[in-house]
Structures are given as C-alpha cells and as structure tokens.
Amino acid sequence: MQLLLRWAVVVSLGWSLWTANLAAQESSASSDDTVTTIEIIGTRNDREEELVRALLGITQGEAINSDKVRQSLKRVMARGYYRNVEIFKRPSASGTGLVLQVRLSPSAYLEEIRFQGLVSAEERLIRNRLNIRPGDPVSEKTLASVNIQVANILEELGYADAEIKAYWDQTERVGRTLLLGVKKGHRSVITHIDFEGELPEPRAKLASYIKLKSGAALVQSNLNQAKEELENRIWAQGFLAAQVTYDVKNIASATRGEKTVNDETQVTYRIRKGPKYLLLYMGQHAFTAGYLKQNVVALSDVKGVSERHLKEITTKIEDFYREQGFWQARAQLRDVPAMGHWRDRAERLLVVQLQEGTQVQIADVKIRGAVAKKHQDLTASVWQVFEETNEGERLAEQFRPSQFAGAISGPSGKVDEGEDSFLVTQGPVLTPKGLRAARMFLEKLYRQEGYVFIRVGSPDVRPMGNESRAQVIFHLQEGPQMRVGTISVRPPPPFAIDTFLQKTKMIPGQPLDGFAVEDSRLRLLRIYEENGYPWVKVAERLEIIETEKLMDVYFDVSPGPMVRVGDLQIQGHKVTQKNVILEQLVMAPGQPLKRSQIETSRMNLLRLGVFSAVEITVDDIERAPEVRDVFVTVTERPQVTLEAGLGASLEDGPRTFTNFTYRNIAGRGLALKGRLQLNYPAVFYPMGFLYDPDRVDTLLQRFETTELDNPLALSEGQAIFALNYPRIPNWPFDAGAHVDWNTLRDIRWAFTMNKTAILTGLQLRPLQGLHLRPQVELEATYFDCAVEGRQLGQSCGEESIGLTQKQEAGTIGLGTLRLLTLFDRRNDPLKPSQGFLLSAGAELTSGSGLLDSGLAGPGGISAEAVPVKSFYSKVTSTASVFLPLAPGVTLAQNFKGGVIHGFAEDGYVPLYKRFFLGGTKTIRGYNEDQILPVDDVHWPASEKYPLNDQEQANTKISLGGQVFWVSRTEFRFPLLPALEGGMFLDMGALALDPDQLSGAFTAAGMGVGVRIQTPIGPFVVDLATPLLDGRRRIAFEPTDRLRLHFAIGYF
C-alpha cells in the first residue's frame, strides 16, 4: 500500500509540474502542438534512453495533448526504475512545434554484490539463484527479500541455523553495493535413515522410494517430500488411512582439528499402515467399473481418506461424467467395512455410489440478439460445432449403443416456426467442451467480419420435456460493424514499408478483422527483425471514428537499436575445429543481426551430426547496444559409438546386426559409419503356414547337397561402410556428400545374388521438404539361379523363362547414374495422419558381363560363356496421401509405379534389377515376389490354369517384370493408446511388355492387422488373403489363402 501511495504521489507531482509548466508557458507557446524534438535527461546509456523513448509512446511529428502526456508518465513510472519523472515543453528554436524534455530521477539500483563468510562455490550458487541482478532497482525491502532467499539456499546446503545480515555499503549513492555477511554455523548431514512401525515393504525397498541419501544435507523440505513420497506409495497399495511421521536425532559431530564442521543426524520415519482398502464402483451403467478405474479414478489415485482428498475424487468423477454429457451425474464416497467375499482382499471398502442420470442431447439451439446474420445460418453452424466436438471426444467409442444412439448424428428434424430456432429430433451430446467451442466460434465468426465489440454471454441450458433433452440459448451483443480506416506505422520505419502494406490482409474500407490485425503486427515484427532490430516491440492501437464507424489502425513501434554482429564467440568444442563451426554460421561480423539467421545457423550445426545440443545467444552487455557479440555454445556427441541388436522379419528371417560410428574425424565433421548384418531366412522355411513347402523345395534345388550341409549357404548378409560429410559449407542451400562401399548377399525366390558396389552421391535440400540425391554407383555382381543338370531354356526351380530371355546366371558389372527426389509434407514421419509424401527416381545404367549360357540353338547350350551388354533406363515414382477422418482415424493411400526401358540390342536387364510384386512391401496376401507378370509365357493372367499341364501352380516362380503399378489403401483407427487397428486393400499388376499391362488382370489382396507403437515407429502385424490374380485360379485351402506379414513403419 505504501508503494502505491508513493507511486500515486510521484505521478501527481509529475502531472502537477507538467500542468504548471503548461500554464507558465501558455502565453508564449505556439499554437502548434506538434513535437519536433524529444530530449531525455537522466539515463545511464543509449539502450536505456531507447527504452524510455519507447515507453513514452510519443514520436517526433506527433501532436500531443494532456491525456497522452499522462499516459506517458504512467508507463515510464510503472517500470520501477525512477523515483520521479518530469516532462517539460518549450517552443522549438525554429518557432514551429515543441521540444519535449523528459527529466528522470533514477531510483537506487544494484551495482555489485559482495559476500563474507562463504567459499567461492557457495558464492557462485547464491549469486546465480538470487532473483536480483546488477542494474535492478532496489529498496529497503530488497534486503529482507535477499535475507529470505539466502537463508533458503543455505538450508538446502545443510546450514539450517545460519545467521545472515544483508546491508548496503552506502545508502546515499544511487548505485549501491549489497554486502552479505554469513555465519554458517554447523552443517547438518544425514548419516542414517531408518524405518519403524508397520512396514508394508522391506526397509531397502522403502528407502528406494525416497530421494534422501546418506551423506546428503539435512533439509526440512526434503524430509517433508520424502514423507509425502512414502505416503503416496503406501496409499497406492490400498492403505488409504496410512500415516507417516518422522523425527531427527543428532548422533555425533564430525570435527576438523578443534573445529566442529558437521552434525551427523539420524532420520527415522514411523509408519502406521491402518486397514487395507478396495475401491468399489456401484450404480454405473454407461461405463464399466474397469473402464472407470482405468481412465478416471483408480485406487492408486486416492491420496488418503481425509475429507479434502475424498472431495477431490468425487469432483473428478462428476467432471468426467459431465464431459460425457451426463449433467445430472452425482458421486458419493462411503467408507464402510468390507463384507462378504471382499473380506478376503481388504478390511474396508471405499464405495463410489453413482447416480448417472441421463445423457443429455441437444434438441434445440437458439441465438438471441443476432441481427446482422441469419439466425438459421448461425444455428446450423453452431450445430456443426457441437457435432465436431462430439467426434473429437470420441463419445461413441465410450458408451454402450443404447447410450449414444444418435449422439453424433446430424440434424434430422425441421426448423421450428420461430425463425431463430433450430429444432431437431435427435442431436449431439451436450458437453462443457462443446459449449465452450460454440461460444468461441461465434465470437471468432463475428470478429472476422468487423464486429470487434461482440459479446457472447454464457449460454443458458434449459431442460426440454425430460432430462435427456436440452435447449441451448446463446445471447449476443453484436455492437456496430467497424471498417478499416487508415493503416499507419509510427514512427515511420527506416526501410521501405510497401511490401508490408501490400501483404497485409487489412484493406481500408473493408470490415476490420481482429485476427488480420494480429497477423499484420507479427508480419511487421518479422520485417523489423530481418532488418537488424532483434529487440523490436510492436503494439497495435485502434482508434475509433464513431461518426463513420471506422477504426484507424496504428502500429506503434519501439525498434530499439539496430544491432550488428560483433565477434562470433565459439564455446564448448573440444574436438571440432573452430572453422568448421564458423562455416555453418550464416551470419558474419558487421552484418545486421537477424533472428532467422540465429535459428538457421543452429539447425546447420545440428545437421552436422556431431553435436547433441547447440545454443546461440546474443551478448547483453550495455556498453555497445548497436554491436553485440554472438556466443555459439555446442555440446559434442561421443566420437565413437557401437551398438548391436537382434531382429526378425518374414522376408529375411532372424537377423543380428552391429552398427559402428566414428564421427567428427580430425574435427572436420566427417563421419565413418559401418553396419554388419547377418540374416538366416531358412529358419522360417519349414513353417508351412508361412511358406508353401513346394516353393521352398523349388528354391533349395539351386543349391547342391554339399552346400546345404553348410548353414552359411542359406545365410544372407550385408556389410556397409560409409564416409559421410553431412553439410557442405558455403552452398546456397543444405548439401551433404557421402561415399559408400557395400557388399551384399541376397537370397530371393528367383535368384541368389552376391554384389559389391561403390556409391558416391550428394544430399541436397534446396527447399523445405524437398530432397534431391544425385548418385553415381559402380557395382560388380555374381548371380545364379540355375540348377545342376539344367536343360536349355530352364532357370530357377526348373522353370522356363521363354526364348526371349537369356539364361539368368553369370557375372556382370554395371555403372549407374541416379537421381532420387523426395518431397515430404507429412505432419509426422513416424506416424503420419495428415499431408503427403512424393518421391521419384530415375536411373541410366550401362555395363557388360558374361552369362553361363545363351539363347537356345540347334546345337543345345553353348559351352562357352556368352558376353552381354546392358544399356537401359529405369524410372520409379511413389505418392502417399494421408487424410484425417476423425481424431486418431486416418485414411492412407499409396501409389507406386515403375518402368524399365532397354535401348536396342544392348538392353539386357539383369534378373535382380527387375520389378517384383507380392509380399509385405507391395501386395499383401501373397508371398514375397510371388505374383507373375501378366504376360508370362507359360501362365499369362488371361488364363485360369498354366498352358503347360505339367506346370505346377504352387511352384511357379516369377522372374520379374519391366513395368508395374501398385495401389495400397489402408484405414487406420485407434484401439488403445499405443495400439492401432488397420484394414487394407492392395492391388497391382506386373508385366514384361508395357503394352501388355492391363487393369483387367490386376492382382489384389486384403486383410486386417494391428500396429503397436514403439520408439522407432509402429510394429505392424497384418493377416491378409489374396482376392484375385487376373484370371489365374487361386487355391482355396486355408494355408494358401492366409498370409502373415510383419514390418516396422507405415508405408
């Protein structure tokens, strides 16, 4: 109160001086009240002067009056840094306009803090935790506040009896030094912690629940916190009447020489369990007791049986029911002895007696006071808000069918005779959240059209007929519709403002949109920040011209100093070279300091992959407000990491892998990464419900008997070593480079491949969300799918590949130019529910090799290897779209397509480079690579059975195609917080000749599955069945019709 009186007296004194000055100068003053110059007297530096000018709110060229001066005095005084503020005026030297002189009498401020009786570590701790800093205003109350703060800090250090004296060195100076004298006394240390009484668990277990440790300082707040932790643990076990007390006993004193330095204490917690309770719900109908315990209140949520705790529980239960539309729900808690079979589990029961009442549906919506808008349009819009709110709360998933019939249905009735009524036979559920959303919607709707004075009162809810139906009435006070007058920025900015005025959503003469005003303010703020004014403040001000129903929009700007970058100070780096960090910064000394450059520089450093944290701050020293040093503080990640793991998939079988990373080589940001992986798919081969035994036998025929005795013959593996430079400096956009060496062994139904490749490429991101990856790859591959004693024209599994393809076995070397693109606008890369993902790839491949045998000829198979040449292009594309249908419910659609084009006679495409369909990643319901091309020579999709009677459908192996398309549709919906369900339909087709690709011969599969959320993405389990494969007959045996699929991540 004294502070308020002092402030009022000072303001009154300032105002009196101002009015007296006006009276004294009235006879000589010019009639022109326009301010030409503002003089500030009494500030300590340029930055403070700039701040005072901003607080004044008066700019040069502006006309003033007594109201504006009064408001200026209040704003400057409210800062608390001045004990008196005086404003004088005088005519300018030119005789036109006024000179305002602002005289400031500073309050006392803190200049320095000095300590006595503390060691340096304690001084640093107290200095950092005090809520006062040099430069802050101080008074006698400051001393009392400092005493309390220091006492609390010393108590946390164990000095509960410390004596503290805070005083000023000189009370007459404006800049004061705070002296802190401390007599710490003995430090109390906990040496023993014990538990007595009715212990619900062993002492060691109880000790693990609390944060008190032997050797820690004795702090009263920590003792109380440990007491609360013990009580919560015991209450969670059902002992709701349990009580915990403690006492502290000095058991010894530790000395150093002749001086006592520590008091050793024992803390003993005494526990009284009391009877054990069970929580019992009675009277519930809309929800099961299990649901209420899991989602509303469980026994572990009850914190004792005091009246306050029980009241909190009943309020929580009633609020939950009200949010579900049960406005009349009541809950009562009764503490009764356990009876009947409950005696075996507890001594007492905490009974929640529920009176749910009826779920209330909205039957009628009325809007009172609406003049500018049609009542029917408003009520229809509000009705839609109620429906959307119901869907957002997923009421239908929580109630039994009898409880939510029609709860989220649309209006099915007709408009009542009153034009402001919207009456329906069934309506959405009435919830507090829905009422809040409808009220906010009405306010926003009106404000967007210039009704800035709109008022929407709390809606009235009136029962209709019975308790299950209600009428909701909204009361509006529209006020006048205001239009935009002039748009001004004061003071005029030091840069062209035309761009701002062109992009603002406000147009003079059009209705004033309050949201557009805020958008324009933020836009103007960003323009200033991008022109070197990082501490700019922008406030909007609306002035009403009532006679014309206009509002002039003013943006009052306090730009602060234009700041340029001083020195770039790098901190925290131990291995990383300084110039590597500087190369990633987009700011340079002497340039204007821009906020966006700070964030861009931070992200550039994080993308290097060598830092776990990056902080960029601006020096706040007062000495030179127009030039600020920039401090870049980095925290380096461990230079060497090694991890190992296990996994499994249907395609690869069980696998083990090891990842190795040696980052920041020579401090240059380079990273060497390695991955070793070993798979053994043969583990799943004997499982008939996963793989057809005939297909497995066909695959095994390509290996000799002696090979099968060696487990490594059926093993797959991969070794990758990559040298990565994640961000190349001085590029106009994000760019990285990498060189990879990869060796791979892969066993597929159509071939076995052993490959070694070297790949180099760039990782470019020219636009947000757009990724470009040009690559060059050189590879050497040996692949073999022949069997011993094969006949002319035969290949894997003794299957004919026709006379138009060479025997698929041999060695080939290829060089590939590749460009991959990715445009990602998903809201979440791990669990997308909205947005889209587009990707495409283009390859141009050339090479040559030797195959084991050539085309059929009159003399049979050639005894010599046949040379081949490859020259072809390959284009693929993928598009994924994610549409949210309701909270947690997503419709996902994925399209894929690709084509390979061979050039002239040199267009040989190796088997392992072709497209294959079937399996988890393409069309579920089929085994991996199972789907045949529609133009297969011996079993085209236009035929129901193979053309060759001796062909067996279940052993027919696809040798791939050169054109394909796939469409995958998936409906995802929540089951539990970490569990999703899914239904899907996959379709596609594969062909050797693009002209033969026809939608009439589509392959399709469908099924259901679950998605379990994990930190690395959802673990997907799907059960699918094939629907059709052109006209080819699909077996009807259950083992052939059902396929199990596993995967990590969505498509």
QUIJOJO-V224974 format. One record per backbone hydrogen bond with DSSP energy under -1.0 kcal/mol. NH is the residue of the N-H (numbers start at 1). CO is the residue of the C=O. Records with the same first field share a line. If there is no record, write none. Layout:
# QUIJOJO-V224974
NH=CO ; CO
This chain:
# QUIJOJO-V224974
5=1
6=2
7=3
8=4
9=5
10=6
11=7
12=8
13=9
14=10
15=11
16=12
17=13
18=14
19=15
20=16
21=17
22=18
23=19
24=20
25=21
29=25
35=62
36=98
37=98
39=100
41=102
49=45
50=46
51=47
52=48
53=49
54=50
55=51
56=52
57=53
61=35
62=59
64=33
69=65
70=66
71=67
72=68
73=69
74=70
75=71
76=72
77=73
78=74
80=77
83=105
84=105
86=103
88=101
90=99
92=97
95=92
98=34
99=90
100=37
101=88
102=39
103=86
104=41
105=84
107=81
109=174
110=136
111=176
112=176
114=178
116=180
123=119
124=120
125=121
126=122
127=123
128=124
129=125
130=126
135=110
136=133
138=108
144=140
145=141
146=142
147=143
148=144
149=145
150=146
151=147
152=148
153=149
154=150
155=151
156=152
157=153
158=155
159=154
160=158
162=159
163=183
165=181
167=179
169=177
176=109
178=112
179=167
180=114
181=165
182=116
183=163
187=261
188=158
189=263
190=216
191=265
192=265
194=267
196=269
198=271
199=197
206=202
207=203
208=204
209=206
215=190
216=213
218=188
223=219
224=220
225=221
226=222
227=223
228=224
229=225
230=226
231=227
232=228
233=229
234=230
235=231
236=232
238=235
239=234
240=238
242=239
243=272
245=270
247=268
249=266
251=264
252=264
254=262
256=259
259=256
261=254
262=254
263=187
264=252
265=189
266=249
267=192
268=247
269=194
270=245
271=196
272=243
277=238
278=348
280=350
282=352
292=288
293=289
294=290
295=291
296=292
297=292
301=298
302=299
310=306
311=307
312=308
313=309
314=310
315=311
316=312
317=313
318=314
319=315
320=316
321=317
322=318
323=319
325=322
326=321
327=325
329=326
330=355
332=353
334=351
336=349
338=347
342=339
343=340
345=342
346=342
347=276
348=276
349=336
350=278
351=334
352=280
353=332
354=282
355=330
360=325
361=468
362=428
363=470
364=470
366=472
368=474
378=374
379=375
380=376
381=377
382=378
383=379
384=380
385=381
386=382
387=383
388=384
389=385
390=386
391=387
392=388
393=389
395=390
398=395
399=395
403=400
404=400
407=404
421=418
422=365
424=363
430=360
435=431
436=432
437=433
438=434
439=435
440=436
441=437
442=438
443=439
444=440
445=441
446=442
447=443
448=444
449=446
450=447
451=446
452=450
454=451
455=477
457=475
460=473
462=471
464=469
466=464
469=466
470=361
471=462
472=364
473=460
474=366
476=368
477=455
482=450
483=549
484=510
485=551
488=553
490=555
501=497
502=498
503=499
504=500
509=484
510=507
512=482
514=447
517=513
518=514
519=515
520=516
521=517
522=518
523=519
524=520
525=521
526=522
527=523
528=524
529=525
530=526
531=528
532=529
533=528
536=533
537=558
539=556
541=554
543=552
545=550
548=545
550=545
551=483
552=543
553=486
554=541
555=488
556=539
557=490
558=537
563=532
564=626
565=591
566=628
569=630
571=632
577=667
581=577
582=578
583=579
584=581
585=582
590=565
591=588
593=563
598=594
599=595
600=596
601=597
602=598
603=599
604=600
605=601
606=602
607=603
609=606
612=635
613=635
615=633
617=631
619=629
627=624
628=564
630=567
631=617
632=569
633=615
634=571
635=613
637=610
641=661
643=659
645=657
647=655
653=649
655=647
656=678
657=645
658=676
659=643
660=674
661=641
662=672
663=639
665=670
667=664
668=665
671=724
672=662
673=722
674=660
675=720
676=658
677=718
678=656
679=716
680=654
683=680
684=681
687=684
688=686
690=687
691=687
696=692
697=693
698=694
699=695
700=696
701=697
702=699
703=700
708=704
710=707
713=710
714=711
715=712
716=679
717=745
718=677
719=743
720=675
721=741
722=673
723=739
724=671
725=737
728=735
736=763
737=725
738=761
739=723
740=759
741=721
742=757
743=719
744=755
745=717
746=753
748=751
753=746
754=782
755=744
756=780
757=742
758=778
759=740
760=776
761=738
762=774
763=736
764=772
765=734
770=767
771=822
772=764
773=820
775=818
776=760
777=816
778=758
779=814
780=756
781=812
782=754
783=810
784=752
790=787
794=791
795=799
798=795
799=796
801=793
809=807
810=783
811=850
812=781
813=848
814=779
815=846
816=777
817=844
818=775
819=842
820=773
821=840
822=771
823=838
824=769
825=836
827=834
835=882
837=880
838=823
839=878
840=821
841=876
842=819
843=874
844=817
845=872
846=815
847=870
848=813
849=868
850=811
851=866
852=809
860=857
866=851
868=849
870=847
871=906
872=845
873=901
874=843
875=899
876=841
877=897
878=839
879=895
880=837
881=893
882=835
883=891
885=889
886=889
889=886
890=972
891=883
892=970
893=881
894=968
895=879
896=966
897=877
898=964
899=875
900=962
901=873
903=871
908=869
913=910
914=911
915=961
919=923
929=918
930=927
931=917
934=990
936=933
941=934
943=940
947=938
951=948
955=952
961=915
962=991
963=991
964=898
965=989
966=896
967=987
968=894
969=985
970=892
971=983
972=890
973=981
975=979
976=979
979=976
980=1011
981=973
982=1009
983=971
984=1007
985=969
986=1005
987=967
988=1003
989=965
991=963
996=993
997=994
1001=998
1002=999
1003=988
1004=1028
1005=986
1006=1025
1007=984
1008=1023
1009=982
1010=1021
1011=980
1012=1019
1013=978
1017=1014
1019=1012
1020=1047
1021=1010
1022=1045
1023=1008
1024=1043
1025=1006
1027=1004
1028=1004
1030=1002
1031=941
1032=1029
1033=944
1040=1037
1041=1037
1042=1038
1043=1024
1045=1022
1047=1020
1049=1018
